[in-house]
Amino acid sequence: MNRRTLKNDFFEIEYLTHSLRISGLTPRGKDNLLIELCPEPPIPTPYGDFYFRGGHRLWHAPEAMPRTYAPDTGELKITDLPDGVVLETGTEPGTGIRKQIEIHLAPGKPSVTLTHTLINDGMWAVELAPWAITQFRLGGVAILPMPVGNVDAAGLLPNRQISFWSYSRIDDPRLKLRDDFILFHADALPPFKIGYFNPHGWLAYYVDGILFKKSFSAEVGVVYPDNNSNAEIYCGEMFVELESLAPLVTLQPKASVQHIEVWEVLTDISSLPPILQELLVSS
């Protein structure tokens, strides 16, 4: 069997046993929020073929070929926990990095905590940042909270910066820029990606009346990849991604670095700020 599941009273999480992927996040009585892409043509690398399988995965930034695309296919080391599981790959060929995702389900609320770990099994230090990527099916709206307020007493300095990838159209019709939020309608159009420093430490995706929210650390005084981005979204013709990143570190041999996300799945959006409720209902 290549798939196993974890459950609480609110949703089911499905993970693969032959690749480091969470393949399913299914609220009770609803459809899977994540997208599955298999079988998709692989990306060839000097280390073997990399497969985009959909779901949730762990990469290390900054993105580069072939380092980022080292294959993660193969039987995982799986350690069952009372409230979850630990999934661990072998050491990546070519990079010397070993990956681990520890999953803990909350027993009394619709929440799960994911601890992403990168371990350097190589013989030299590597500069990298843990990078957690969650792929959803299309048809919803991605929500990116923006920095607000002054960063200096006089309000003379800039308080936000958005990085556009080279293939992104600034006038993309799916993109709605606001002072408080960026909204992105996840429709099947050519690729688009942006990143920014998100001091609020969360991103969300609203689809079929369900709100998925991932929360993560937002550290100041450190350097993140991609023009200091700790939050990014990507959308193409088959899926949309919500991505969070940890700060760049120089990972010494035998050392490890962690990046934690907390996922929440809400079927009632009444706890959200009224302006956001209004935006989602009208989207």
DRENPA-3360 file (N, C-alpha, C; in nm, 2 decimals, always signed):
BEGIN
1 = MNRRTLKN = +0.08/-0.12/+0.00/+0.00/+0.00/+0.00/+0.09/+0.12/+0.00 ~ +0.06/+0.22/-0.09/+0.14/+0.34/-0.10/+0.08/+0.46/-0.03 ~ -0.03/+0.44/+0.03/-0.09/+0.55/+0.10/-0.14/+0.51/+0.24 ~ -0.13/+0.61/+0.33/-0.19/+0.59/+0.47/-0.26/+0.71/+0.51 ~ -0.35/+0.70/+0.61/-0.43/+0.82/+0.65/-0.42/+0.84/+0.80 ~ -0.44/+0.97/+0.84/-0.45/+1.01/+0.98/-0.59/+1.08/+0.98 ~ -0.66/+1.07/+1.10/-0.79/+1.13/+1.11/-0.81/+1.19/+1.25 ~ -0.88/+1.30/+1.25/-0.94/+1.34/+1.38/-1.09/+1.37/+1.35;
9 = DFFEIEYL = -1.16/+1.44/+1.44/-1.30/+1.46/+1.42/-1.34/+1.55/+1.31 ~ -1.24/+1.62/+1.25/-1.27/+1.73/+1.16/-1.22/+1.70/+1.02 ~ -1.11/+1.63/+1.00/-1.07/+1.60/+0.87/-0.98/+1.48/+0.86 ~ -0.94/+1.44/+0.74/-0.85/+1.33/+0.72/-0.73/+1.38/+0.64 ~ -0.61/+1.33/+0.68/-0.49/+1.36/+0.61/-0.44/+1.23/+0.55 ~ -0.41/+1.24/+0.42/-0.35/+1.12/+0.35/-0.21/+1.15/+0.31 ~ -0.12/+1.05/+0.34/+0.02/+1.07/+0.30/+0.07/+0.95/+0.22 ~ +0.18/+0.97/+0.14/+0.23/+0.87/+0.06/+0.34/+0.80/+0.14;
17 = THSLRISG = +0.37/+0.67/+0.11/+0.48/+0.60/+0.17/+0.60/+0.58/+0.08 ~ +0.59/+0.63/-0.04/+0.70/+0.61/-0.14/+0.75/+0.75/-0.19 ~ +0.70/+0.86/-0.13/+0.75/+0.99/-0.16/+0.71/+1.08/-0.05 ~ +0.79/+1.18/-0.02/+0.76/+1.27/+0.09/+0.65/+1.37/+0.05 ~ +0.52/+1.33/+0.06/+0.41/+1.41/+0.02/+0.29/+1.38/+0.11 ~ +0.23/+1.49/+0.14/+0.09/+1.48/+0.20/+0.00/+1.50/+0.08 ~ -0.08/+1.39/+0.05/-0.15/+1.39/-0.08/-0.30/+1.43/-0.06 ~ -0.35/+1.43/+0.07/-0.49/+1.46/+0.09/-0.51/+1.54/+0.21;
25 = LTPRGKDN = -0.60/+1.63/+0.21/-0.65/+1.71/+0.32/-0.80/+1.72/+0.30 ~ -0.88/+1.63/+0.36/-1.02/+1.62/+0.33/-1.11/+1.65/+0.45 ~ -1.18/+1.76/+0.46/-1.27/+1.79/+0.57/-1.39/+1.69/+0.56 ~ -1.44/+1.66/+0.68/-1.55/+1.57/+0.69/-1.67/+1.61/+0.60 ~ -1.71/+1.52/+0.51/-1.82/+1.54/+0.42/-1.79/+1.63/+0.30 ~ -1.66/+1.66/+0.28/-1.62/+1.74/+0.17/-1.52/+1.67/+0.08 ~ -1.48/+1.74/-0.03/-1.38/+1.68/-0.12/-1.24/+1.72/-0.07 ~ -1.14/+1.65/-0.12/-1.00/+1.68/-0.09/-0.97/+1.82/-0.14;
33 = LLIELCPE = -0.91/+1.90/-0.05/-0.87/+2.04/-0.09/-0.74/+2.04/-0.18 ~ -0.66/+1.94/-0.16/-0.53/+1.94/-0.23/-0.55/+1.88/-0.37 ~ -0.45/+1.90/-0.46/-0.46/+1.85/-0.59/-0.36/+1.73/-0.60 ~ -0.40/+1.63/-0.68/-0.30/+1.52/-0.72/-0.27/+1.53/-0.86 ~ -0.14/+1.52/-0.90/-0.10/+1.54/-1.04/-0.05/+1.42/-1.11 ~ -0.05/+1.31/-1.04/+0.00/+1.18/-1.10/-0.11/+1.13/-1.19 ~ -0.06/+1.07/-1.30/+0.08/+1.06/-1.34/+0.12/+1.18/-1.43 ~ +0.22/+1.25/-1.39/+0.27/+1.37/-1.46/+0.41/+1.33/-1.52;
41 = PPIPTPYG = +0.44/+1.39/-1.63/+0.58/+1.36/-1.69/+0.68/+1.41/-1.59 ~ +0.79/+1.34/-1.56/+0.89/+1.38/-1.47/+0.98/+1.49/-1.52 ~ +1.06/+1.56/-1.44/+1.16/+1.65/-1.48/+1.29/+1.57/-1.46 ~ +1.37/+1.55/-1.57/+1.49/+1.48/-1.56/+1.60/+1.56/-1.50 ~ +1.68/+1.50/-1.41/+1.79/+1.57/-1.35/+1.91/+1.47/-1.35 ~ +2.03/+1.52/-1.33/+2.15/+1.43/-1.32/+2.14/+1.33/-1.21 ~ +2.05/+1.35/-1.11/+2.03/+1.26/-1.00/+1.92/+1.16/-1.02 ~ +1.84/+1.17/-1.13/+1.73/+1.09/-1.15/+1.61/+1.18/-1.18;
49 = DFYFRGGH = +1.49/+1.12/-1.20/+1.37/+1.19/-1.24/+1.30/+1.25/-1.11 ~ +1.26/+1.37/-1.12/+1.17/+1.43/-1.02/+1.03/+1.44/-1.06 ~ +0.94/+1.39/-0.98/+0.79/+1.39/-1.01/+0.72/+1.49/-0.93 ~ +0.64/+1.58/-1.00/+0.54/+1.66/-0.93/+0.42/+1.57/-0.90 ~ +0.39/+1.55/-0.78/+0.28/+1.46/-0.74/+0.16/+1.54/-0.69 ~ +0.18/+1.67/-0.66/+0.07/+1.75/-0.60/+0.08/+1.74/-0.45 ~ -0.02/+1.79/-0.38/-0.03/+1.78/-0.24/+0.07/+1.88/-0.17 ~ +0.13/+1.84/-0.06/+0.22/+1.92/+0.02/+0.36/+1.85/+0.02;
57 = RLWHAPEA = +0.46/+1.94/-0.01/+0.60/+1.88/-0.01/+0.69/+1.98/+0.06 ~ +0.82/+1.93/+0.09/+0.92/+2.01/+0.15/+1.04/+2.02/+0.05 ~ +1.07/+2.14/+0.02/+1.19/+2.17/-0.06/+1.29/+2.26/+0.02 ~ +1.40/+2.29/-0.04/+1.49/+2.38/+0.02/+1.53/+2.49/-0.09 ~ +1.51/+2.62/-0.04/+1.54/+2.73/-0.12/+1.68/+2.78/-0.11 ~ +1.73/+2.86/-0.20/+1.66/+2.92/-0.32/+1.65/+2.81/-0.43 ~ +1.55/+2.83/-0.51/+1.53/+2.73/-0.62/+1.64/+2.73/-0.72 ~ +1.69/+2.61/-0.76/+1.80/+2.60/-0.85/+1.79/+2.46/-0.92;
65 = MPRTYAPD = +1.83/+2.45/-1.04/+1.84/+2.32/-1.11/+1.98/+2.28/-1.12 ~ +2.02/+2.16/-1.07/+1.92/+2.05/-1.04/+1.90/+2.03/-0.89 ~ +1.96/+2.12/-0.80/+1.96/+2.09/-0.66/+1.82/+2.08/-0.60 ~ +1.73/+2.18/-0.64/+1.59/+2.17/-0.58/+1.52/+2.05/-0.62 ~ +1.55/+2.00/-0.74/+1.47/+1.89/-0.80/+1.53/+1.75/-0.78 ~ +1.62/+1.74/-0.68/+1.67/+1.60/-0.64/+1.55/+1.51/-0.61 ~ +1.55/+1.39/-0.67/+1.43/+1.30/-0.65/+1.41/+1.27/-0.50 ~ +1.28/+1.26/-0.46/+1.25/+1.22/-0.33/+1.17/+1.09/-0.33;
73 = TGELKITD = +1.18/+1.02/-0.44/+1.10/+0.89/-0.45/+1.18/+0.78/-0.38 ~ +1.11/+0.69/-0.32/+1.17/+0.58/-0.25/+1.10/+0.56/-0.12 ~ +1.10/+0.44/-0.06/+1.04/+0.41/+0.06/+1.08/+0.50/+0.17 ~ +0.99/+0.56/+0.25/+1.02/+0.64/+0.36/+1.04/+0.57/+0.49 ~ +1.12/+0.63/+0.58/+1.12/+0.58/+0.71/+1.00/+0.64/+0.78 ~ +0.91/+0.56/+0.83/+0.78/+0.61/+0.89/+0.78/+0.57/+1.04 ~ +0.76/+0.67/+1.12/+0.75/+0.64/+1.27/+0.61/+0.69/+1.32 ~ +0.53/+0.60/+1.36/+0.40/+0.63/+1.41/+0.41/+0.70/+1.55;
81 = LPDGVVLE = +0.33/+0.80/+1.57/+0.32/+0.88/+1.69/+0.17/+0.86/+1.75 ~ +0.15/+0.89/+1.88/+0.02/+0.87/+1.93/-0.08/+0.97/+1.86 ~ -0.04/+1.08/+1.82/-0.13/+1.18/+1.75/-0.08/+1.21/+1.61 ~ +0.00/+1.13/+1.55/+0.05/+1.16/+1.42/+0.15/+1.06/+1.36 ~ +0.25/+1.12/+1.29/+0.35/+1.04/+1.23/+0.47/+1.12/+1.19 ~ +0.59/+1.06/+1.18/+0.71/+1.12/+1.13/+0.75/+1.05/+1.00 ~ +0.76/+1.13/+0.89/+0.80/+1.08/+0.76/+0.94/+1.13/+0.73 ~ +1.03/+1.04/+0.68/+1.17/+1.08/+0.66/+1.22/+1.01/+0.53;
89 = TGTEPGTG = +1.29/+1.09/+0.45/+1.35/+1.04/+0.33/+1.49/+0.99/+0.36 ~ +1.54/+0.92/+0.26/+1.69/+0.90/+0.26/+1.76/+1.03/+0.22 ~ +1.89/+1.02/+0.22/+1.97/+1.14/+0.19/+1.96/+1.17/+0.04 ~ +1.93/+1.29/+0.00/+1.92/+1.32/-0.14/+2.05/+1.31/-0.21 ~ +2.04/+1.24/-0.33/+2.16/+1.24/-0.42/+2.20/+1.38/-0.47 ~ +2.33/+1.41/-0.46/+2.38/+1.53/-0.51/+2.37/+1.65/-0.42 ~ +2.29/+1.65/-0.32/+2.28/+1.76/-0.22/+2.32/+1.72/-0.08 ~ +2.31/+1.60/-0.04/+2.35/+1.55/+0.09/+2.24/+1.59/+0.19;
97 = IRKQIEIH = +2.12/+1.64/+0.15/+2.02/+1.68/+0.24/+1.92/+1.57/+0.26 ~ +1.88/+1.55/+0.39/+1.77/+1.45/+0.43/+1.66/+1.53/+0.48 ~ +1.53/+1.49/+0.44/+1.41/+1.57/+0.47/+1.32/+1.49/+0.57 ~ +1.25/+1.56/+0.65/+1.16/+1.50/+0.74/+1.04/+1.59/+0.77 ~ +0.92/+1.53/+0.77/+0.80/+1.60/+0.81/+0.74/+1.53/+0.92 ~ +0.72/+1.60/+1.03/+0.65/+1.54/+1.15/+0.51/+1.60/+1.16 ~ +0.41/+1.52/+1.16/+0.27/+1.56/+1.16/+0.20/+1.53/+1.29 ~ +0.14/+1.63/+1.35/+0.07/+1.61/+1.48/-0.08/+1.67/+1.46;
105 = LAPGKPSV = -0.18/+1.58/+1.47/-0.32/+1.62/+1.47/-0.36/+1.67/+1.60 ~ -0.43/+1.79/+1.60/-0.50/+1.83/+1.72/-0.62/+1.75/+1.75 ~ -0.64/+1.70/+1.87/-0.76/+1.61/+1.90/-0.89/+1.69/+1.90 ~ -0.89/+1.81/+1.95/-1.02/+1.88/+1.97/-1.05/+2.00/+1.88 ~ -0.97/+2.01/+1.77/-1.00/+2.13/+1.69/-0.95/+2.09/+1.55 ~ -1.00/+2.17/+1.44/-0.96/+2.14/+1.31/-0.82/+2.19/+1.27 ~ -0.72/+2.13/+1.33/-0.58/+2.19/+1.32/-0.48/+2.07/+1.32 ~ -0.37/+2.10/+1.25/-0.26/+2.01/+1.24/-0.13/+2.09/+1.24;
113 = TLTHTLIN = -0.03/+2.04/+1.31/+0.10/+2.10/+1.31/+0.20/+2.02/+1.23 ~ +0.27/+2.08/+1.14/+0.37/+2.02/+1.06/+0.51/+2.08/+1.09 ~ +0.60/+1.99/+1.13/+0.74/+2.04/+1.16/+0.83/+1.98/+1.05 ~ +0.88/+2.07/+0.96/+0.96/+2.04/+0.85/+1.11/+2.05/+0.89 ~ +1.19/+1.95/+0.87/+1.33/+1.94/+0.91/+1.42/+1.91/+0.79 ~ +1.52/+1.98/+0.77/+1.63/+1.95/+0.68/+1.75/+1.92/+0.76 ~ +1.82/+1.81/+0.72/+1.94/+1.76/+0.79/+2.05/+1.75/+0.69 ~ +2.16/+1.80/+0.72/+2.28/+1.80/+0.63/+2.36/+1.68/+0.66;
121 = DGMWAVEL = +2.35/+1.58/+0.57/+2.43/+1.46/+0.58/+2.56/+1.47/+0.50 ~ +2.59/+1.58/+0.44/+2.70/+1.60/+0.35/+2.83/+1.63/+0.43 ~ +2.94/+1.66/+0.36/+3.07/+1.69/+0.42/+3.10/+1.84/+0.42 ~ +3.01/+1.92/+0.37/+3.04/+2.06/+0.36/+2.91/+2.14/+0.40 ~ +2.93/+2.26/+0.44/+2.81/+2.35/+0.47/+2.73/+2.38/+0.35 ~ +2.60/+2.40/+0.37/+2.51/+2.44/+0.26/+2.42/+2.55/+0.30 ~ +2.42/+2.66/+0.22/+2.32/+2.77/+0.25/+2.19/+2.73/+0.19 ~ +2.09/+2.74/+0.27/+1.95/+2.70/+0.23/+1.85/+2.75/+0.32;
129 = APWAITQF = +1.72/+2.73/+0.29/+1.61/+2.77/+0.37/+1.50/+2.66/+0.35 ~ +1.44/+2.61/+0.46/+1.33/+2.52/+0.44/+1.21/+2.59/+0.37 ~ +1.14/+2.52/+0.29/+1.04/+2.58/+0.20/+0.93/+2.48/+0.19 ~ +0.81/+2.52/+0.25/+0.70/+2.43/+0.26/+0.59/+2.48/+0.16 ~ +0.55/+2.38/+0.07/+0.47/+2.42/-0.05/+0.35/+2.33/-0.05 ~ +0.23/+2.39/-0.05/+0.10/+2.32/-0.05/+0.02/+2.36/-0.18 ~ -0.01/+2.25/-0.25/-0.08/+2.27/-0.38/-0.23/+2.23/-0.37 ~ -0.31/+2.33/-0.41/-0.45/+2.31/-0.40/-0.52/+2.30/-0.54;
137 = RLGGVAIL = -0.64/+2.25/-0.55/-0.71/+2.25/-0.67/-0.76/+2.39/-0.70 ~ -0.78/+2.42/-0.82/-0.82/+2.55/-0.87/-0.97/+2.58/-0.83 ~ -1.01/+2.71/-0.85/-1.14/+2.75/-0.83/-1.17/+2.83/-0.71 ~ -1.06/+2.85/-0.63/-1.08/+2.93/-0.50/-1.01/+3.07/-0.51 ~ -0.99/+3.13/-0.39/-0.93/+3.26/-0.38/-0.81/+3.24/-0.28 ~ -0.69/+3.28/-0.32/-0.58/+3.29/-0.22/-0.58/+3.43/-0.15 ~ -0.55/+3.43/-0.02/-0.56/+3.55/+0.06/-0.42/+3.57/+0.12 ~ -0.36/+3.69/+0.09/-0.23/+3.73/+0.14/-0.24/+3.85/+0.22;
145 = PMPVGNVD = -0.23/+3.85/+0.35/-0.24/+3.97/+0.43/-0.12/+4.06/+0.41 ~ -0.15/+4.19/+0.39/-0.04/+4.28/+0.36/+0.01/+4.36/+0.49 ~ +0.14/+4.40/+0.49/+0.18/+4.49/+0.60/+0.10/+4.62/+0.60 ~ +0.07/+4.66/+0.72/+0.00/+4.79/+0.73/+0.07/+4.87/+0.84 ~ +0.05/+5.00/+0.83/+0.11/+5.09/+0.93/+0.25/+5.14/+0.89 ~ +0.30/+5.23/+0.97/+0.43/+5.28/+0.95/+0.54/+5.19/+1.00 ~ +0.66/+5.20/+0.94/+0.77/+5.12/+0.99/+0.87/+5.22/+1.07 ~ +0.84/+5.35/+1.06/+0.92/+5.45/+1.13/+0.82/+5.55/+1.19;
153 = AAGLLPNR = +0.86/+5.62/+1.29/+0.77/+5.71/+1.36/+0.70/+5.82/+1.26 ~ +0.78/+5.87/+1.17/+0.73/+5.97/+1.08/+0.66/+5.92/+0.96 ~ +0.66/+5.79/+0.93/+0.60/+5.73/+0.82/+0.66/+5.77/+0.69 ~ +0.79/+5.78/+0.69/+0.87/+5.82/+0.57/+0.93/+5.71/+0.49 ~ +0.93/+5.59/+0.55/+1.00/+5.47/+0.49/+0.89/+5.38/+0.43 ~ +0.93/+5.30/+0.33/+0.84/+5.20/+0.27/+0.81/+5.09/+0.37 ~ +0.68/+5.04/+0.36/+0.64/+4.93/+0.45/+0.61/+4.80/+0.38 ~ +0.62/+4.80/+0.25/+0.59/+4.67/+0.18/+0.67/+4.66/+0.05;
161 = QISFWSYS = +0.70/+4.54/+0.01/+0.77/+4.51/-0.12/+0.72/+4.38/-0.17 ~ +0.68/+4.38/-0.30/+0.63/+4.26/-0.36/+0.73/+4.22/-0.48 ~ +0.77/+4.09/-0.48/+0.86/+4.04/-0.58/+0.78/+3.97/-0.69 ~ +0.79/+4.01/-0.81/+0.72/+3.94/-0.92/+0.82/+3.85/-1.00 ~ +0.79/+3.73/-1.02/+0.88/+3.64/-1.11/+0.87/+3.69/-1.25 ~ +0.97/+3.65/-1.33/+0.98/+3.71/-1.47/+0.86/+3.67/-1.56 ~ +0.79/+3.56/-1.53/+0.68/+3.51/-1.61/+0.55/+3.57/-1.56 ~ +0.55/+3.64/-1.46/+0.42/+3.70/-1.40/+0.38/+3.83/-1.47;
169 = RIDDPRLK = +0.26/+3.84/-1.51/+0.21/+3.96/-1.56/+0.16/+4.05/-1.45 ~ +0.20/+4.17/-1.44/+0.16/+4.27/-1.34/+0.01/+4.30/-1.36 ~ -0.04/+4.29/-1.48/-0.18/+4.32/-1.51/-0.26/+4.19/-1.52 ~ -0.21/+4.08/-1.45/-0.29/+3.95/-1.45/-0.43/+3.97/-1.40 ~ -0.53/+3.93/-1.47/-0.67/+3.96/-1.43/-0.71/+3.88/-1.30 ~ -0.63/+3.78/-1.26/-0.66/+3.71/-1.14/-0.62/+3.78/-1.01 ~ -0.53/+3.88/-1.03/-0.47/+3.95/-0.91/-0.55/+4.07/-0.87 ~ -0.58/+4.09/-0.74/-0.64/+4.20/-0.69/-0.56/+4.26/-0.58;
177 = LRDDFILF = -0.50/+4.38/-0.60/-0.42/+4.44/-0.50/-0.50/+4.53/-0.41 ~ -0.49/+4.52/-0.28/-0.56/+4.61/-0.19/-0.45/+4.65/-0.08 ~ -0.49/+4.75/+0.00/-0.40/+4.80/+0.10/-0.39/+4.69/+0.21 ~ -0.50/+4.62/+0.24/-0.50/+4.53/+0.35/-0.47/+4.38/+0.31 ~ -0.51/+4.34/+0.20/-0.50/+4.21/+0.15/-0.46/+4.21/+0.00 ~ -0.39/+4.11/-0.05/-0.39/+4.07/-0.19/-0.48/+3.95/-0.20 ~ -0.57/+3.96/-0.30/-0.65/+3.84/-0.33/-0.61/+3.79/-0.47 ~ -0.61/+3.66/-0.49/-0.57/+3.60/-0.61/-0.67/+3.49/-0.65;
185 = HADALPPF = -0.74/+3.51/-0.76/-0.84/+3.41/-0.80/-0.77/+3.30/-0.88 ~ -0.78/+3.18/-0.83/-0.70/+3.07/-0.88/-0.77/+3.01/-1.00 ~ -0.76/+3.07/-1.11/-0.81/+3.02/-1.24/-0.70/+2.96/-1.33 ~ -0.74/+2.88/-1.42/-0.64/+2.81/-1.51/-0.60/+2.91/-1.62 ~ -0.49/+2.99/-1.59/-0.43/+3.07/-1.69/-0.28/+3.05/-1.68 ~ -0.20/+3.12/-1.77/-0.06/+3.10/-1.76/+0.01/+3.13/-1.63 ~ +0.12/+3.07/-1.60/+0.19/+3.08/-1.47/+0.20/+3.22/-1.41 ~ +0.19/+3.23/-1.28/+0.20/+3.36/-1.21/+0.26/+3.33/-1.07;
193 = KIGYFNPH = +0.36/+3.41/-1.03/+0.41/+3.40/-0.89/+0.45/+3.53/-0.84 ~ +0.43/+3.55/-0.71/+0.48/+3.66/-0.63/+0.52/+3.62/-0.49 ~ +0.61/+3.70/-0.43/+0.65/+3.67/-0.30/+0.67/+3.80/-0.22 ~ +0.67/+3.80/-0.09/+0.69/+3.92/-0.01/+0.72/+3.88/+0.13 ~ +0.76/+3.98/+0.21/+0.77/+3.95/+0.36/+0.64/+3.98/+0.42 ~ +0.58/+3.87/+0.48/+0.45/+3.87/+0.54/+0.46/+3.88/+0.69 ~ +0.45/+4.00/+0.76/+0.47/+4.00/+0.90/+0.36/+3.94/+0.98 ~ +0.24/+3.91/+0.92/+0.13/+3.85/+0.99/+0.16/+3.70/+1.01;
201 = GWLAYYVD = +0.24/+3.64/+0.92/+0.27/+3.50/+0.94/+0.16/+3.40/+0.91 ~ +0.08/+3.44/+0.81/-0.02/+3.34/+0.76/-0.06/+3.37/+0.62 ~ -0.11/+3.26/+0.55/-0.17/+3.27/+0.42/-0.29/+3.18/+0.42 ~ -0.39/+3.21/+0.33/-0.51/+3.13/+0.33/-0.56/+3.11/+0.19 ~ -0.65/+3.00/+0.18/-0.71/+2.97/+0.05/-0.85/+2.93/+0.08 ~ -0.95/+3.00/+0.01/-1.09/+2.98/+0.03/-1.15/+2.91/-0.10 ~ -1.21/+2.80/-0.08/-1.26/+2.72/-0.19/-1.38/+2.64/-0.14 ~ -1.49/+2.64/-0.22/-1.61/+2.56/-0.19/-1.66/+2.59/-0.04;
209 = GILFKKSF = -1.65/+2.71/+0.00/-1.70/+2.74/+0.14/-1.61/+2.70/+0.25 ~ -1.49/+2.66/+0.22/-1.40/+2.61/+0.32/-1.27/+2.70/+0.32 ~ -1.23/+2.74/+0.44/-1.11/+2.83/+0.45/-0.99/+2.74/+0.50 ~ -0.89/+2.73/+0.42/-0.76/+2.67/+0.47/-0.67/+2.79/+0.51 ~ -0.61/+2.78/+0.62/-0.51/+2.88/+0.67/-0.39/+2.81/+0.72 ~ -0.27/+2.85/+0.67/-0.15/+2.81/+0.72/-0.07/+2.92/+0.79 ~ -0.02/+2.90/+0.91/+0.05/+3.00/+0.99/+0.19/+2.95/+1.01 ~ +0.28/+3.05/+1.02/+0.42/+3.02/+1.02/+0.50/+3.14/+1.08;
217 = SAEVGVVY = +0.62/+3.12/+1.11/+0.70/+3.23/+1.18/+0.73/+3.34/+1.08 ~ +0.73/+3.47/+1.13/+0.77/+3.58/+1.05/+0.88/+3.66/+1.13 ~ +1.01/+3.62/+1.11/+1.12/+3.68/+1.19/+1.17/+3.81/+1.12 ~ +1.20/+3.91/+1.20/+1.26/+4.03/+1.16/+1.41/+4.03/+1.19 ~ +1.49/+4.10/+1.11/+1.63/+4.11/+1.14/+1.71/+3.99/+1.08 ~ +1.64/+3.91/+1.00/+1.71/+3.79/+0.93/+1.69/+3.81/+0.78 ~ +1.75/+3.72/+0.70/+1.74/+3.72/+0.56/+1.66/+3.60/+0.51 ~ +1.56/+3.63/+0.43/+1.49/+3.52/+0.36/+1.53/+3.51/+0.22;
225 = PDNNSNAE = +1.50/+3.40/+0.15/+1.53/+3.39/+0.01/+1.44/+3.48/-0.07 ~ +1.46/+3.49/-0.20/+1.37/+3.55/-0.30/+1.34/+3.70/-0.26 ~ +1.44/+3.78/-0.25/+1.42/+3.92/-0.21/+1.35/+3.93/-0.07 ~ +1.39/+3.85/+0.02/+1.34/+3.85/+0.16/+1.19/+3.82/+0.17 ~ +1.16/+3.71/+0.10/+1.02/+3.66/+0.10/+1.00/+3.54/+0.19 ~ +0.91/+3.56/+0.29/+0.88/+3.44/+0.37/+0.74/+3.38/+0.33 ~ +0.68/+3.44/+0.23/+0.55/+3.39/+0.18/+0.54/+3.41/+0.03 ~ +0.49/+3.31/-0.04/+0.48/+3.32/-0.18/+0.36/+3.24/-0.23;
233 = IYCGEMFV = +0.30/+3.28/-0.35/+0.20/+3.20/-0.41/+0.24/+3.18/-0.56 ~ +0.20/+3.06/-0.61/+0.23/+3.03/-0.75/+0.09/+2.97/-0.80 ~ +0.06/+3.01/-0.92/-0.06/+2.95/-0.99/-0.03/+2.92/-1.13 ~ -0.07/+2.81/-1.18/-0.06/+2.77/-1.32/-0.19/+2.72/-1.37 ~ -0.19/+2.64/-1.47/-0.31/+2.59/-1.53/-0.38/+2.47/-1.47 ~ -0.31/+2.41/-1.36/-0.37/+2.30/-1.30/-0.38/+2.31/-1.15 ~ -0.31/+2.40/-1.09/-0.31/+2.41/-0.94/-0.27/+2.55/-0.90 ~ -0.29/+2.58/-0.77/-0.23/+2.70/-0.70/-0.15/+2.65/-0.58;
241 = ELESLAPL = -0.04/+2.72/-0.55/+0.04/+2.69/-0.44/+0.04/+2.80/-0.33 ~ +0.03/+2.76/-0.21/+0.07/+2.85/-0.10/+0.20/+2.80/-0.04 ~ +0.29/+2.90/-0.03/+0.43/+2.86/+0.01/+0.48/+2.95/+0.12 ~ +0.54/+2.88/+0.22/+0.60/+2.96/+0.33/+0.75/+2.92/+0.34 ~ +0.83/+3.01/+0.38/+0.98/+2.99/+0.38/+1.04/+3.03/+0.52 ~ +1.14/+2.96/+0.56/+1.22/+3.00/+0.68/+1.33/+3.08/+0.63 ~ +1.40/+3.15/+0.73/+1.52/+3.23/+0.69/+1.63/+3.14/+0.63 ~ +1.72/+3.21/+0.55/+1.84/+3.14/+0.50/+1.93/+3.11/+0.62;
249 = VTLQPKAS = +1.99/+2.99/+0.61/+2.09/+2.96/+0.71/+2.21/+2.89/+0.64 ~ +2.33/+2.89/+0.70/+2.44/+2.81/+0.66/+2.44/+2.68/+0.74 ~ +2.39/+2.57/+0.68/+2.37/+2.45/+0.75/+2.50/+2.36/+0.75 ~ +2.56/+2.35/+0.87/+2.68/+2.28/+0.88/+2.66/+2.13/+0.87 ~ +2.76/+2.05/+0.83/+2.75/+1.90/+0.83/+2.69/+1.85/+0.96 ~ +2.60/+1.76/+0.96/+2.53/+1.69/+1.07/+2.44/+1.78/+1.14 ~ +2.42/+1.91/+1.10/+2.33/+2.00/+1.16/+2.19/+1.99/+1.10 ~ +2.09/+2.04/+1.16/+1.95/+2.04/+1.11/+1.89/+2.18/+1.13;
257 = VQHIEVWE = +1.78/+2.21/+1.05/+1.71/+2.33/+1.07/+1.56/+2.29/+1.05 ~ +1.47/+2.36/+1.13/+1.33/+2.33/+1.12/+1.24/+2.45/+1.08 ~ +1.13/+2.42/+1.03/+1.03/+2.52/+0.99/+0.89/+2.46/+1.02 ~ +0.81/+2.53/+1.10/+0.69/+2.48/+1.15/+0.57/+2.56/+1.08 ~ +0.47/+2.48/+1.04/+0.35/+2.54/+0.99/+0.23/+2.48/+1.08 ~ +0.13/+2.56/+1.10/+0.01/+2.52/+1.17/-0.10/+2.54/+1.07 ~ -0.17/+2.43/+1.03/-0.28/+2.43/+0.94/-0.41/+2.43/+1.02 ~ -0.51/+2.52/+0.97/-0.64/+2.52/+1.02/-0.74/+2.51/+0.90;
265 = VLTDISSL = -0.85/+2.43/+0.92/-0.95/+2.41/+0.82/-1.08/+2.46/+0.88 ~ -1.14/+2.57/+0.83/-1.26/+2.63/+0.88/-1.37/+2.62/+0.79 ~ -1.49/+2.57/+0.83/-1.61/+2.57/+0.75/-1.70/+2.69/+0.78 ~ -1.66/+2.77/+0.89/-1.74/+2.88/+0.93/-1.64/+3.00/+0.93 ~ -1.66/+3.10/+0.85/-1.57/+3.21/+0.83/-1.62/+3.33/+0.92 ~ -1.71/+3.31/+1.01/-1.77/+3.42/+1.09/-1.66/+3.48/+1.19 ~ -1.56/+3.40/+1.22/-1.45/+3.45/+1.31/-1.35/+3.54/+1.24 ~ -1.36/+3.55/+1.10/-1.27/+3.64/+1.03/-1.31/+3.78/+1.04;
273 = PPILQELL = -1.21/+3.88/+1.01/-1.25/+4.02/+1.01/-1.37/+4.04/+0.91 ~ -1.46/+4.13/+0.95/-1.58/+4.15/+0.86/-1.54/+4.19/+0.72 ~ -1.44/+4.27/+0.70/-1.40/+4.30/+0.56/-1.36/+4.18/+0.48 ~ -1.29/+4.09/+0.55/-1.24/+3.97/+0.48/-1.36/+3.88/+0.45 ~ -1.46/+3.86/+0.54/-1.58/+3.79/+0.52/-1.65/+3.84/+0.39 ~ -1.66/+3.97/+0.39/-1.73/+4.04/+0.27/-1.66/+4.01/+0.14 ~ -1.53/+4.02/+0.14/-1.45/+3.99/+0.02/-1.47/+3.85/-0.03 ~ -1.46/+3.75/+0.07/-1.47/+3.61/+0.03/-1.61/+3.58/-0.02;
281 = VSS = -1.71/+3.63/+0.04/-1.85/+3.60/+0.00/-1.88/+3.66/-0.14 ~ -1.82/+3.77/-0.17/-1.84/+3.84/-0.29/-1.75/+3.79/-0.40 ~ -1.65/+3.71/-0.37/-1.55/+3.67/-0.47/-1.60/+3.56/-0.56;
% end
